[in-house]
Amino acid sequence: MGTEHSKNEGRRSMVFLRRGPKLPAWEDALLSGKEPKSLLKRGLRYVSLSLIMKGMTSVPDFLWGLPEVQKLNLSRNQLVMIPPSLGKLDRLVVLNLGSNCLKCLPKEIGLLRNLKVLFVNMNYLTEVPAELSLCRKLEVLSLSHNRISQLPLSFTDLTSLRKLNLSNNRFVQIPLCIFALRTLDFLHLGSNRLENIAESVQYLVNLQIFIIENNNIRTLPRSLCFITTLELLNVDYNAIQTLPDDLYLLHRLPRVAWNPMDKGLHIAHNPLSRPLPEIVEGGLDVLFNYLREKKEHN
């Protein structure tokens, strides 16, 4: 009896020792008794960790002990904040924080000097930390579906940025810092509160896709016509009545497009003055010939 009792006590002690510090119930369930490193996947290019749709309200502490992670997906949870410890993951190349409940980002995000892709879409951000501009390797940034109305001027330092999605926010005008981003080839500003496009848009000399649908824009600036790299220009659902005569210079636009995914000129659902609606229905060649002749006569 005494021997059996002491064996049971010994087993209980061993179990207690193995458990170590008690984790929160959801974090314990996430690991299922495994080592945190076992969640990492080592691919050909990146060491990745996906914690998508785990019902998390906070980031698990074990994550900050995995500095080797390069691709991290924390999307579609209920995260309300990202702690400053994020700066410890300085090998991150891809970070997905989309579809959470974030109201701000920590300034330590500027320590992620290897970051190339950042998704923070579908959150509750009202501003973006200026420190993000320290991520000089950043190439893709999505801040869509937030509550942002301005960007830090320091964004001019994001000289590698190629794709920027700011759709479904609260911009009344295009932030000035954007016009300094000469490497941009994709810019989405749809579903904001824009009333005009500044003439400075012409400095986006590599822009191929420009989406500004569903705003309050009344006219297109002449300088827009000098971005001859444009292959898709979407100004659907605005208040545009006339078109600039030089629009025919956008020779890479292949057609008047109706499908949102198609390249070309998207100009549906605007109160175009006559005879433009009928001309547009005739196709892009007809429209461009009309504008060219109109300019010559003027």
C-alpha positions, 0 to 999 in steps of 0.5 A: 500500500505504502509503496503504491501510494508513493508511486502515485505521488511520484507520477503526479509530481512528474506530470506537474513538472512537465506541464510547467507554466500554465498557458491560457486555455485557448493557447493550450488548445492551439499547441495541443501539447506540442512544441511551438516550433512544431507549428512552423512549416519550412517551405522552399522559400519561407519558414511560415506559420499560419494561425488563421481563423483560430478565434484568437483575441490576443496574439499567443506569447509563444509566437515571440519566441519564434524569430525564424518565422518569415511568413506569418498569417494571423488573419480572420481572428478577433485580435484587438491589438498587436503588442510591441513584441512584434518587433522581435520577428525581424525576419518577417517577409510577409505579414497578414493581419487582415480581418481582425479588430485592430484599431492601431499598429505598434510603432515597432512595426518599423523594426521589420526591415525585411518586410515585403508584403503587409495586409492589414485590410478589414480592421478598424485603423484610423491612422498608420504609424509613421514608423511603417515607412522604415520598412524600406523593402515593402512592395505590397501594402493593403490597408483597405476596409479601414477608417483611414483619412490620411497617411504620414508624409514619411510614406515617401520613403517607401521607394520599393512599394509597387502595389497599394490598396487604400480602398474603402477608407475615408480619404477626401483627397489623395495623400500627397505622399503617394505622388512620390511613390514612382515605383507604384504599378497598382493603386486602388482608391475606390470607395472613398470620399475623393472629390478630385484627382490632383494634377500631380498624379502624372508623377506616377510614371509606372502606374498600370492599374488605377482604380478610383471607382465609387467616389465623388469625382467630377472631372479627370485631370489632363495630367492623367492622360500622360501616364501612358503605362496605364492598362486599366483605369476604373472611374465607374460610379463617380460624377464625371460629366466630361472627359479630357481631350488628351485621353486618347494618349492612353494607348495601352487601354485595350477597350471600354471595359464592363467586367471589373476584372478586365483591363481597359477604360471603366467609365460606367455609371457616370452622368456623361454629357451628350454625345459621350454616352453614345460614343462610349457605347461605340467602343474605345477607338470611336471614343479616342477618335472623337476626342482627337478630332475635338482637340484638333478643332479646338 
